[in-house]
Amino acid sequence: MGQEWDAVVVGAGIIGLAVGRELARRGAHTAIIEERTIASGATQASAGVLAPHIEAPGEGALHELTVRSLSLYDRFIADLQQDSGCDVEYRRTGTLEVAACAESAERLTTLADSLRSAGVAAEWMDGAEAVRREPALAALHGALLVSTHGYVRVAQLTAALAAAARRRGATVLEAQKVEQIALAPGGGVTLTAGGEHHRCSTVVIAAGSWSSGVASGGPAVTPVRGQLLQLRWTGPAISRVLWSEFCYVVPWTDGTLLVGATVEDAGFDQRTTVAGVRGLMEAASRLLPSAGGATFVEARAGLRPSTADGLPFIGRSRTSPSVVYATGHYRNGVLLTPLTAGIVADLIIDDRRDPALALTAPDR
């Protein structure tokens, strides 16, 4: 027999772990159930870039959510490291988005003006200045520096979240497929996983690309494959995240680089492919002429959970209030992690509806 829980979180990727840890932190008796292993979906192939003014520039709901979540990150990481006892590589060294042609330069100079008008620390520089600051770059027309951007090392982040969740009393159950979710008489949910029956007041669907198959009648989430490379860098030092129209590059402090990422409609095929690796290496070489001399470490692939309008599904099911969704974050799962965890915990623990739920309602 299973147990009785206040909350069961289905999915142990970055979102599920963060939600489970936050619920446990606030006193909820919590289980996190994962069909495979921790961080085996989109999370394992995430570069951890924290760049709302690149990923969601301009105005709109996604921009609002990502900017707000980035503002939470310093405190989120500091609390998590104390909570877990784990170090997490987290750097706000900025992003340098490069313009390889005159058209891109015009777009980025306009964006720079817009960001500065909004109070964002943004600097446009010509190509010579960009190469002076980042000597590894190829010749270019110019670049936009957004100094508030950065990255977090995702494997360390997920390990810290799992450790913190367990320290706070959450139970993490791996290799257990959720076979059935049913509303229990008198309220709550009965959940069958790994041959055991669990009872809980609330179930949180945070299963990424697999979310649509967990509970019937839920919102549509579809997988989009992304491949990512890790290289050991031997060229000139790179001090910040580099971004072009072809790829992005994240420099870790240990001297390795992440190069990402493909966007592929491949269903649930989570393989790395020769075409994906070749395309990313060609893109990296256009940005960094010395990329061909780097040491190839590995390639990874993950399935990003995509929604029709590009916004995540966060909130209660209208037909089943005991079911809460926290999924569909697509390319911004890591960036939106602190905000999502806080919103979901507020909703479940205090029945407090954050204004963001109007944008992310599962039945919108």
Contacts in CASP RR format, 6 or more apart in sequence:
PFRMAT RR
TARGET T0000
AUTHOR 0000-0000-0000
METHOD contacts of the structure
MODEL  1
MGQEWDAVVVGAGIIGLAVGRELARRGAHTAIIEERTIASGATQASAGVL
APHIEAPGEGALHELTVRSLSLYDRFIADLQQDSGCDVEYRRTGTLEVAA
CAESAERLTTLADSLRSAGVAAEWMDGAEAVRREPALAALHGALLVSTHG
YVRVAQLTAALAAAARRRGATVLEAQKVEQIALAPGGGVTLTAGGEHHRC
STVVIAAGSWSSGVASGGPAVTPVRGQLLQLRWTGPAISRVLWSEFCYVV
PWTDGTLLVGATVEDAGFDQRTTVAGVRGLMEAASRLLPSAGGATFVEAR
AGLRPSTADGLPFIGRSRTSPSVVYATGHYRNGVLLTPLTAGIVADLIID
DRRDPALALTAPDR
1 196 0 8 1.000
1 197 0 8 1.000
2 196 0 8 1.000
2 197 0 8 1.000
2 198 0 8 1.000
3 31 0 8 1.000
3 198 0 8 1.000
3 199 0 8 1.000
4 29 0 8 1.000
4 198 0 8 1.000
4 199 0 8 1.000
4 200 0 8 1.000
5 29 0 8 1.000
5 30 0 8 1.000
5 31 0 8 1.000
5 198 0 8 1.000
5 199 0 8 1.000
5 200 0 8 1.000
5 201 0 8 1.000
6 23 0 8 1.000
6 27 0 8 1.000
6 28 0 8 1.000
6 29 0 8 1.000
6 30 0 8 1.000
6 200 0 8 1.000
6 201 0 8 1.000
6 202 0 8 1.000
7 20 0 8 1.000
7 23 0 8 1.000
7 28 0 8 1.000
7 29 0 8 1.000
7 30 0 8 1.000
7 31 0 8 1.000
7 200 0 8 1.000
7 201 0 8 1.000
7 202 0 8 1.000
7 203 0 8 1.000
7 204 0 8 1.000
7 348 0 8 1.000
8 30 0 8 1.000
8 31 0 8 1.000
8 32 0 8 1.000
8 33 0 8 1.000
8 189 0 8 1.000
8 191 0 8 1.000
8 198 0 8 1.000
8 200 0 8 1.000
8 202 0 8 1.000
8 203 0 8 1.000
8 204 0 8 1.000
9 16 0 8 1.000
9 19 0 8 1.000
9 20 0 8 1.000
9 23 0 8 1.000
9 30 0 8 1.000
9 31 0 8 1.000
9 32 0 8 1.000
9 33 0 8 1.000
9 203 0 8 1.000
9 204 0 8 1.000
9 206 0 8 1.000
10 33 0 8 1.000
10 178 0 8 1.000
10 191 0 8 1.000
10 203 0 8 1.000
10 204 0 8 1.000
10 205 0 8 1.000
10 206 0 8 1.000
10 207 0 8 1.000
10 214 0 8 1.000
11 32 0 8 1.000
11 33 0 8 1.000
11 34 0 8 1.000
11 35 0 8 1.000
11 206 0 8 1.000
11 207 0 8 1.000
11 208 0 8 1.000
12 32 0 8 1.000
12 33 0 8 1.000
12 34 0 8 1.000
12 37 0 8 1.000
12 38 0 8 1.000
12 39 0 8 1.000
12 162 0 8 1.000
12 172 0 8 1.000
12 174 0 8 1.000
13 34 0 8 1.000
13 38 0 8 1.000
13 39 0 8 1.000
13 40 0 8 1.000
13 41 0 8 1.000
13 42 0 8 1.000
13 43 0 8 1.000
13 158 0 8 1.000
13 206 0 8 1.000
13 208 0 8 1.000
14 39 0 8 1.000
14 42 0 8 1.000
14 43 0 8 1.000
14 46 0 8 1.000
14 154 0 8 1.000
14 157 0 8 1.000
14 158 0 8 1.000
14 161 0 8 1.000
14 333 0 8 1.000
14 334 0 8 1.000
14 337 0 8 1.000
15 206 0 8 1.000
15 208 0 8 1.000
15 326 0 8 1.000
15 327 0 8 1.000
15 329 0 8 1.000
15 333 0 8 1.000
15 336 0 8 1.000
15 337 0 8 1.000
15 340 0 8 1.000
15 341 0 8 1.000
16 32 0 8 1.000
16 204 0 8 1.000
16 206 0 8 1.000
16 326 0 8 1.000
17 32 0 8 1.000
17 38 0 8 1.000
17 39 0 8 1.000
17 158 0 8 1.000
17 161 0 8 1.000
17 162 0 8 1.000
17 165 0 8 1.000
18 161 0 8 1.000
18 337 0 8 1.000
18 338 0 8 1.000
18 340 0 8 1.000
18 341 0 8 1.000
19 204 0 8 1.000
19 206 0 8 1.000
19 326 0 8 1.000
19 340 0 8 1.000
19 341 0 8 1.000
19 344 0 8 1.000
19 345 0 8 1.000
20 30 0 8 1.000
20 32 0 8 1.000
20 165 0 8 1.000
20 170 0 8 1.000
20 204 0 8 1.000
20 341 0 8 1.000
21 80 0 8 1.000
21 83 0 8 1.000
21 161 0 8 1.000
21 162 0 8 1.000
21 164 0 8 1.000
21 165 0 8 1.000
21 168 0 8 1.000
21 170 0 8 1.000
21 341 0 8 1.000
22 341 0 8 1.000
22 342 0 8 1.000
22 344 0 8 1.000
22 345 0 8 1.000
23 30 0 8 1.000
23 170 0 8 1.000
23 204 0 8 1.000
23 344 0 8 1.000
23 345 0 8 1.000
23 348 0 8 1.000
23 349 0 8 1.000
24 30 0 8 1.000
24 165 0 8 1.000
24 168 0 8 1.000
24 169 0 8 1.000
24 170 0 8 1.000
25 83 0 8 1.000
25 164 0 8 1.000
25 168 0 8 1.000
25 345 0 8 1.000
26 345 0 8 1.000
26 349 0 8 1.000
27 168 0 8 1.000
27 349 0 8 1.000
28 348 0 8 1.000
28 349 0 8 1.000
30 165 0 8 1.000
30 169 0 8 1.000
30 170 0 8 1.000
30 171 0 8 1.000
31 170 0 8 1.000
31 171 0 8 1.000
31 172 0 8 1.000
31 173 0 8 1.000
31 198 0 8 1.000
31 200 0 8 1.000
32 165 0 8 1.000
32 170 0 8 1.000
32 171 0 8 1.000
32 172 0 8 1.000
32 173 0 8 1.000
33 173 0 8 1.000
33 176 0 8 1.000
33 178 0 8 1.000
33 191 0 8 1.000
33 193 0 8 1.000
34 40 0 8 1.000
34 172 0 8 1.000
34 173 0 8 1.000
34 174 0 8 1.000
34 175 0 8 1.000
34 176 0 8 1.000
35 175 0 8 1.000
35 176 0 8 1.000
35 177 0 8 1.000
35 178 0 8 1.000
35 207 0 8 1.000
35 210 0 8 1.000
36 174 0 8 1.000
36 175 0 8 1.000
37 174 0 8 1.000
37 175 0 8 1.000
38 158 0 8 1.000
38 162 0 8 1.000
38 172 0 8 1.000
38 174 0 8 1.000
39 154 0 8 1.000
39 155 0 8 1.000
39 158 0 8 1.000
41 208 0 8 1.000
41 209 0 8 1.000
41 270 0 8 1.000
41 302 0 8 1.000
41 303 0 8 1.000
42 208 0 8 1.000
42 209 0 8 1.000
42 302 0 8 1.000
42 303 0 8 1.000
42 304 0 8 1.000
42 305 0 8 1.000
42 333 0 8 1.000
43 154 0 8 1.000
43 158 0 8 1.000
43 334 0 8 1.000
44 155 0 8 1.000
44 300 0 8 1.000
44 302 0 8 1.000
45 226 0 8 1.000
45 227 0 8 1.000
45 228 0 8 1.000
45 261 0 8 1.000
45 300 0 8 1.000
45 301 0 8 1.000
45 302 0 8 1.000
46 154 0 8 1.000
46 228 0 8 1.000
46 333 0 8 1.000
46 334 0 8 1.000
47 151 0 8 1.000
47 154 0 8 1.000
47 228 0 8 1.000
47 248 0 8 1.000
47 250 0 8 1.000
47 258 0 8 1.000
47 260 0 8 1.000
47 261 0 8 1.000
48 151 0 8 1.000
48 152 0 8 1.000
48 153 0 8 1.000
48 154 0 8 1.000
48 157 0 8 1.000
48 250 0 8 1.000
48 334 0 8 1.000
48 335 0 8 1.000
49 55 0 8 1.000
49 95 0 8 1.000
49 149 0 8 1.000
49 150 0 8 1.000
49 151 0 8 1.000
49 241 0 8 1.000
49 248 0 8 1.000
49 250 0 8 1.000
49 334 0 8 1.000
49 335 0 8 1.000
50 70 0 8 1.000
50 73 0 8 1.000
50 92 0 8 1.000
50 149 0 8 1.000
50 150 0 8 1.000
50 151 0 8 1.000
50 152 0 8 1.000
50 334 0 8 1.000
50 335 0 8 1.000
51 95 0 8 1.000
51 146 0 8 1.000
51 149 0 8 1.000
51 150 0 8 1.000
51 241 0 8 1.000
51 243 0 8 1.000
51 335 0 8 1.000
52 63 0 8 1.000
52 66 0 8 1.000
52 67 0 8 1.000
52 69 0 8 1.000
52 70 0 8 1.000
52 149 0 8 1.000
52 335 0 8 1.000
53 67 0 8 1.000
53 111 0 8 1.000
53 115 0 8 1.000
53 120 0 8 1.000
53 122 0 8 1.000
53 146 0 8 1.000
53 149 0 8 1.000
54 95 0 8 1.000
54 97 0 8 1.000
54 146 0 8 1.000
54 149 0 8 1.000
54 243 0 8 1.000
55 62 0 8 1.000
55 66 0 8 1.000
55 331 0 8 1.000
55 332 0 8 1.000
55 335 0 8 1.000
56 62 0 8 1.000
56 63 0 8 1.000
56 65 0 8 1.000
56 66 0 8 1.000
56 67 0 8 1.000
56 332 0 8 1.000
57 63 0 8 1.000
57 111 0 8 1.000
58 111 0 8 1.000
58 114 0 8 1.000
61 311 0 8 1.000
61 359 0 8 1.000
62 310 0 8 1.000
62 311 0 8 1.000
62 332 0 8 1.000
64 356 0 8 1.000
64 359 0 8 1.000
65 311 0 8 1.000
65 312 0 8 1.000
65 336 0 8 1.000
65 339 0 8 1.000
65 356 0 8 1.000
65 359 0 8 1.000
65 360 0 8 1.000
66 332 0 8 1.000
66 335 0 8 1.000
66 336 0 8 1.000
68 339 0 8 1.000
68 356 0 8 1.000
69 335 0 8 1.000
69 336 0 8 1.000
69 337 0 8 1.000
69 338 0 8 1.000
69 339 0 8 1.000
69 340 0 8 1.000
70 148 0 8 1.000
70 149 0 8 1.000
70 335 0 8 1.000
72 338 0 8 1.000
72 339 0 8 1.000
73 90 0 8 1.000
73 92 0 8 1.000
73 152 0 8 1.000
73 338 0 8 1.000
74 92 0 8 1.000
76 337 0 8 1.000
76 338 0 8 1.000
77 88 0 8 1.000
77 90 0 8 1.000
77 152 0 8 1.000
80 86 0 8 1.000
80 88 0 8 1.000
80 157 0 8 1.000
80 160 0 8 1.000
80 161 0 8 1.000
80 164 0 8 1.000
81 87 0 8 1.000
81 88 0 8 1.000
81 160 0 8 1.000
83 160 0 8 1.000
83 164 0 8 1.000
83 167 0 8 1.000
83 168 0 8 1.000
84 159 0 8 1.000
84 160 0 8 1.000
84 161 0 8 1.000
84 163 0 8 1.000
84 164 0 8 1.000
84 167 0 8 1.000
85 160 0 8 1.000
85 163 0 8 1.000
85 164 0 8 1.000
86 156 0 8 1.000
86 159 0 8 1.000
86 160 0 8 1.000
86 163 0 8 1.000
86 164 0 8 1.000
87 156 0 8 1.000
88 152 0 8 1.000
88 153 0 8 1.000
88 156 0 8 1.000
88 157 0 8 1.000
88 160 0 8 1.000
89 152 0 8 1.000
89 153 0 8 1.000
89 156 0 8 1.000
89 252 0 8 1.000
89 253 0 8 1.000
90 151 0 8 1.000
90 152 0 8 1.000
90 153 0 8 1.000
90 157 0 8 1.000
91 150 0 8 1.000
91 151 0 8 1.000
91 152 0 8 1.000
91 253 0 8 1.000
92 147 0 8 1.000
92 148 0 8 1.000
92 149 0 8 1.000
92 150 0 8 1.000
93 147 0 8 1.000
93 150 0 8 1.000
93 239 0 8 1.000
93 240 0 8 1.000
93 241 0 8 1.000
94 145 0 8 1.000
94 146 0 8 1.000
94 147 0 8 1.000
94 148 0 8 1.000
94 149 0 8 1.000
94 150 0 8 1.000
94 240 0 8 1.000
94 241 0 8 1.000
95 145 0 8 1.000
95 146 0 8 1.000
95 149 0 8 1.000
95 150 0 8 1.000
95 240 0 8 1.000
95 241 0 8 1.000
95 242 0 8 1.000
95 243 0 8 1.000
96 130 0 8 1.000
96 133 0 8 1.000
96 134 0 8 1.000
96 143 0 8 1.000
96 144 0 8 1.000
96 145 0 8 1.000
96 240 0 8 1.000
96 241 0 8 1.000
96 242 0 8 1.000
96 243 0 8 1.000
97 108 0 8 1.000
97 143 0 8 1.000
97 144 0 8 1.000
97 146 0 8 1.000
97 243 0 8 1.000
97 244 0 8 1.000
98 104 0 8 1.000
98 130 0 8 1.000
98 137 0 8 1.000
98 140 0 8 1.000
98 142 0 8 1.000
98 143 0 8 1.000
98 242 0 8 1.000
98 243 0 8 1.000
98 244 0 8 1.000
98 287 0 8 1.000
99 105 0 8 1.000
99 107 0 8 1.000
99 108 0 8 1.000
99 140 0 8 1.000
99 141 0 8 1.000
99 142 0 8 1.000
99 143 0 8 1.000
99 144 0 8 1.000
100 140 0 8 1.000
100 141 0 8 1.000
100 244 0 8 1.000
100 245 0 8 1.000
100 286 0 8 1.000
101 141 0 8 1.000
102 141 0 8 1.000
104 141 0 8 1.000
104 245 0 8 1.000
105 141 0 8 1.000
105 142 0 8 1.000
108 124 0 8 1.000
108 142 0 8 1.000
108 143 0 8 1.000
108 144 0 8 1.000
109 124 0 8 1.000
109 144 0 8 1.000
111 122 0 8 1.000
111 144 0 8 1.000
112 122 0 8 1.000
112 123 0 8 1.000
112 124 0 8 1.000
112 144 0 8 1.000
115 122 0 8 1.000
115 146 0 8 1.000
116 122 0 8 1.000
120 146 0 8 1.000
120 148 0 8 1.000
121 146 0 8 1.000
121 147 0 8 1.000
121 148 0 8 1.000
122 144 0 8 1.000
122 145 0 8 1.000
122 146 0 8 1.000
122 147 0 8 1.000
123 144 0 8 1.000
123 145 0 8 1.000
123 147 0 8 1.000
124 142 0 8 1.000
124 143 0 8 1.000
124 144 0 8 1.000
124 145 0 8 1.000
125 133 0 8 1.000
125 142 0 8 1.000
125 143 0 8 1.000
125 144 0 8 1.000
125 145 0 8 1.000
126 141 0 8 1.000
126 142 0 8 1.000
127 139 0 8 1.000
127 140 0 8 1.000
127 141 0 8 1.000
127 142 0 8 1.000
127 143 0 8 1.000
129 142 0 8 1.000
130 137 0 8 1.000
130 140 0 8 1.000
130 142 0 8 1.000
130 143 0 8 1.000
131 137 0 8 1.000
131 139 0 8 1.000
131 140 0 8 1.000
133 239 0 8 1.000
134 236 0 8 1.000
134 238 0 8 1.000
134 239 0 8 1.000
134 240 0 8 1.000
134 242 0 8 1.000
135 236 0 8 1.000
136 235 0 8 1.000
136 236 0 8 1.000
136 237 0 8 1.000
136 238 0 8 1.000
136 288 0 8 1.000
136 289 0 8 1.000
136 290 0 8 1.000
137 143 0 8 1.000
137 242 0 8 1.000
137 287 0 8 1.000
137 288 0 8 1.000
138 286 0 8 1.000
138 287 0 8 1.000
138 288 0 8 1.000
138 289 0 8 1.000
145 240 0 8 1.000
149 241 0 8 1.000
150 240 0 8 1.000
150 241 0 8 1.000
151 241 0 8 1.000
151 250 0 8 1.000
152 334 0 8 1.000
153 252 0 8 1.000
154 334 0 8 1.000
157 334 0 8 1.000
157 337 0 8 1.000
162 172 0 8 1.000
165 172 0 8 1.000
166 172 0 8 1.000
173 193 0 8 1.000
176 193 0 8 1.000
176 194 0 8 1.000
176 196 0 8 1.000
177 193 0 8 1.000
177 194 0 8 1.000
178 191 0 8 1.000
178 192 0 8 1.000
178 193 0 8 1.000
178 207 0 8 1.000
178 214 0 8 1.000
179 192 0 8 1.000
179 193 0 8 1.000
179 194 0 8 1.000
179 195 0 8 1.000
180 190 0 8 1.000
180 191 0 8 1.000
180 192 0 8 1.000
181 189 0 8 1.000
181 190 0 8 1.000
181 191 0 8 1.000
181 192 0 8 1.000
181 203 0 8 1.000
181 214 0 8 1.000
181 215 0 8 1.000
181 323 0 8 1.000
182 189 0 8 1.000
182 190 0 8 1.000
182 191 0 8 1.000
183 189 0 8 1.000
183 190 0 8 1.000
183 320 0 8 1.000
183 322 0 8 1.000
184 190 0 8 1.000
184 199 0 8 1.000
187 201 0 8 1.000
187 322 0 8 1.000
188 199 0 8 1.000
188 200 0 8 1.000
188 201 0 8 1.000
188 202 0 8 1.000
188 322 0 8 1.000
189 199 0 8 1.000
189 200 0 8 1.000
189 201 0 8 1.000
189 202 0 8 1.000
189 203 0 8 1.000
189 322 0 8 1.000
189 323 0 8 1.000
190 197 0 8 1.000
190 198 0 8 1.000
190 199 0 8 1.000
191 197 0 8 1.000
191 198 0 8 1.000
191 199 0 8 1.000
191 200 0 8 1.000
191 203 0 8 1.000
192 198 0 8 1.000
201 322 0 8 1.000
202 322 0 8 1.000
202 323 0 8 1.000
202 324 0 8 1.000
202 348 0 8 1.000
203 215 0 8 1.000
203 322 0 8 1.000
203 323 0 8 1.000
203 324 0 8 1.000
204 324 0 8 1.000
204 325 0 8 1.000
204 326 0 8 1.000
204 344 0 8 1.000
204 348 0 8 1.000
205 211 0 8 1.000
205 214 0 8 1.000
205 215 0 8 1.000
205 218 0 8 1.000
205 323 0 8 1.000
205 324 0 8 1.000
205 325 0 8 1.000
205 326 0 8 1.000
205 327 0 8 1.000
206 325 0 8 1.000
206 326 0 8 1.000
206 327 0 8 1.000
207 213 0 8 1.000
207 214 0 8 1.000
207 327 0 8 1.000
208 221 0 8 1.000
208 303 0 8 1.000
208 305 0 8 1.000
208 327 0 8 1.000
208 328 0 8 1.000
208 329 0 8 1.000
209 221 0 8 1.000
209 222 0 8 1.000
209 223 0 8 1.000
209 268 0 8 1.000
209 303 0 8 1.000
209 304 0 8 1.000
209 305 0 8 1.000
209 306 0 8 1.000
211 218 0 8 1.000
211 219 0 8 1.000
211 221 0 8 1.000
211 305 0 8 1.000
211 313 0 8 1.000
211 325 0 8 1.000
211 327 0 8 1.000
211 328 0 8 1.000
212 218 0 8 1.000
212 219 0 8 1.000
212 220 0 8 1.000
212 221 0 8 1.000
212 222 0 8 1.000
215 317 0 8 1.000
215 320 0 8 1.000
215 323 0 8 1.000
217 319 0 8 1.000
218 317 0 8 1.000
218 325 0 8 1.000
218 362 0 8 1.000
219 307 0 8 1.000
219 313 0 8 1.000
219 325 0 8 1.000
219 327 0 8 1.000
219 362 0 8 1.000
219 363 0 8 1.000
220 307 0 8 1.000
220 308 0 8 1.000
221 305 0 8 1.000
221 306 0 8 1.000
221 307 0 8 1.000
221 313 0 8 1.000
221 327 0 8 1.000
221 328 0 8 1.000
222 267 0 8 1.000
222 305 0 8 1.000
222 306 0 8 1.000
222 307 0 8 1.000
223 266 0 8 1.000
223 267 0 8 1.000
223 268 0 8 1.000
223 303 0 8 1.000
223 304 0 8 1.000
223 305 0 8 1.000
223 306 0 8 1.000
224 263 0 8 1.000
224 264 0 8 1.000
224 265 0 8 1.000
224 303 0 8 1.000
224 304 0 8 1.000
224 306 0 8 1.000
224 330 0 8 1.000
225 262 0 8 1.000
225 263 0 8 1.000
225 264 0 8 1.000
225 265 0 8 1.000
225 266 0 8 1.000
225 267 0 8 1.000
225 269 0 8 1.000
225 270 0 8 1.000
225 301 0 8 1.000
225 302 0 8 1.000
225 303 0 8 1.000
225 304 0 8 1.000
226 260 0 8 1.000
226 261 0 8 1.000
226 262 0 8 1.000
226 263 0 8 1.000
226 264 0 8 1.000
226 301 0 8 1.000
226 302 0 8 1.000
226 303 0 8 1.000
226 304 0 8 1.000
227 260 0 8 1.000
227 261 0 8 1.000
227 262 0 8 1.000
227 264 0 8 1.000
227 272 0 8 1.000
227 273 0 8 1.000
227 276 0 8 1.000
227 277 0 8 1.000
227 280 0 8 1.000
227 299 0 8 1.000
227 300 0 8 1.000
227 301 0 8 1.000
227 302 0 8 1.000
228 258 0 8 1.000
228 259 0 8 1.000
228 260 0 8 1.000
228 261 0 8 1.000
228 280 0 8 1.000
228 299 0 8 1.000
228 300 0 8 1.000
228 301 0 8 1.000
228 302 0 8 1.000
229 258 0 8 1.000
229 259 0 8 1.000
229 260 0 8 1.000
229 277 0 8 1.000
229 280 0 8 1.000
229 281 0 8 1.000
229 284 0 8 1.000
229 296 0 8 1.000
229 297 0 8 1.000
229 298 0 8 1.000
229 299 0 8 1.000
230 256 0 8 1.000
230 257 0 8 1.000
230 258 0 8 1.000
230 259 0 8 1.000
230 297 0 8 1.000
230 298 0 8 1.000
230 299 0 8 1.000
230 300 0 8 1.000
231 256 0 8 1.000
231 257 0 8 1.000
231 258 0 8 1.000
231 259 0 8 1.000
231 284 0 8 1.000
231 291 0 8 1.000
231 294 0 8 1.000
231 295 0 8 1.000
231 296 0 8 1.000
231 297 0 8 1.000
232 255 0 8 1.000
232 256 0 8 1.000
232 257 0 8 1.000
232 294 0 8 1.000
232 295 0 8 1.000
232 297 0 8 1.000
233 251 0 8 1.000
233 255 0 8 1.000
233 256 0 8 1.000
233 257 0 8 1.000
233 294 0 8 1.000
234 290 0 8 1.000
234 293 0 8 1.000
234 294 0 8 1.000
234 295 0 8 1.000
235 290 0 8 1.000
235 293 0 8 1.000
235 294 0 8 1.000
236 290 0 8 1.000
237 251 0 8 1.000
238 249 0 8 1.000
238 251 0 8 1.000
238 257 0 8 1.000
238 288 0 8 1.000
239 251 0 8 1.000
240 251 0 8 1.000
241 248 0 8 1.000
241 249 0 8 1.000
241 250 0 8 1.000
241 251 0 8 1.000
242 248 0 8 1.000
242 249 0 8 1.000
242 287 0 8 1.000
242 288 0 8 1.000
243 249 0 8 1.000
244 283 0 8 1.000
244 286 0 8 1.000
244 287 0 8 1.000
246 283 0 8 1.000
246 286 0 8 1.000
246 287 0 8 1.000
247 259 0 8 1.000
247 260 0 8 1.000
247 261 0 8 1.000
247 280 0 8 1.000
247 283 0 8 1.000
247 284 0 8 1.000
247 287 0 8 1.000
248 259 0 8 1.000
248 260 0 8 1.000
248 261 0 8 1.000
249 257 0 8 1.000
249 258 0 8 1.000
249 259 0 8 1.000
249 260 0 8 1.000
249 284 0 8 1.000
249 287 0 8 1.000
249 288 0 8 1.000
250 257 0 8 1.000
250 258 0 8 1.000
251 257 0 8 1.000
252 258 0 8 1.000
256 297 0 8 1.000
257 294 0 8 1.000
259 280 0 8 1.000
259 281 0 8 1.000
259 283 0 8 1.000
259 284 0 8 1.000
259 291 0 8 1.000
260 280 0 8 1.000
260 283 0 8 1.000
261 280 0 8 1.000
262 276 0 8 1.000
262 279 0 8 1.000
262 280 0 8 1.000
264 276 0 8 1.000
267 303 0 8 1.000
268 303 0 8 1.000
270 301 0 8 1.000
270 302 0 8 1.000
270 303 0 8 1.000
271 301 0 8 1.000
272 299 0 8 1.000
272 300 0 8 1.000
272 301 0 8 1.000
273 301 0 8 1.000
276 299 0 8 1.000
277 299 0 8 1.000
280 299 0 8 1.000
281 291 0 8 1.000
281 292 0 8 1.000
284 291 0 8 1.000
284 292 0 8 1.000
285 291 0 8 1.000
285 292 0 8 1.000
304 329 0 8 1.000
304 330 0 8 1.000
304 331 0 8 1.000
305 327 0 8 1.000
305 328 0 8 1.000
305 329 0 8 1.000
305 330 0 8 1.000
306 328 0 8 1.000
306 330 0 8 1.000
307 313 0 8 1.000
307 328 0 8 1.000
307 330 0 8 1.000
309 364 0 8 1.000
310 328 0 8 1.000
310 330 0 8 1.000
311 359 0 8 1.000
311 360 0 8 1.000
311 364 0 8 1.000
312 326 0 8 1.000
312 327 0 8 1.000
312 328 0 8 1.000
312 329 0 8 1.000
312 330 0 8 1.000
312 332 0 8 1.000
312 333 0 8 1.000
312 336 0 8 1.000
312 340 0 8 1.000
312 360 0 8 1.000
313 325 0 8 1.000
313 326 0 8 1.000
313 327 0 8 1.000
313 328 0 8 1.000
313 360 0 8 1.000
313 361 0 8 1.000
313 362 0 8 1.000
314 325 0 8 1.000
314 326 0 8 1.000
314 340 0 8 1.000
314 343 0 8 1.000
314 344 0 8 1.000
314 356 0 8 1.000
314 357 0 8 1.000
314 360 0 8 1.000
314 362 0 8 1.000
315 324 0 8 1.000
315 325 0 8 1.000
315 326 0 8 1.000
315 343 0 8 1.000
315 344 0 8 1.000
315 347 0 8 1.000
315 357 0 8 1.000
315 360 0 8 1.000
315 361 0 8 1.000
315 362 0 8 1.000
316 323 0 8 1.000
316 324 0 8 1.000
316 325 0 8 1.000
316 347 0 8 1.000
316 362 0 8 1.000
317 323 0 8 1.000
317 324 0 8 1.000
317 325 0 8 1.000
317 362 0 8 1.000
317 363 0 8 1.000
318 361 0 8 1.000
318 362 0 8 1.000
318 363 0 8 1.000
324 344 0 8 1.000
324 347 0 8 1.000
324 348 0 8 1.000
325 362 0 8 1.000
326 340 0 8 1.000
326 344 0 8 1.000
329 336 0 8 1.000
329 340 0 8 1.000
333 340 0 8 1.000
339 356 0 8 1.000
342 354 0 8 1.000
343 354 0 8 1.000
343 356 0 8 1.000
343 357 0 8 1.000
346 352 0 8 1.000
346 353 0 8 1.000
346 354 0 8 1.000
347 353 0 8 1.000
347 354 0 8 1.000
347 357 0 8 1.000
END
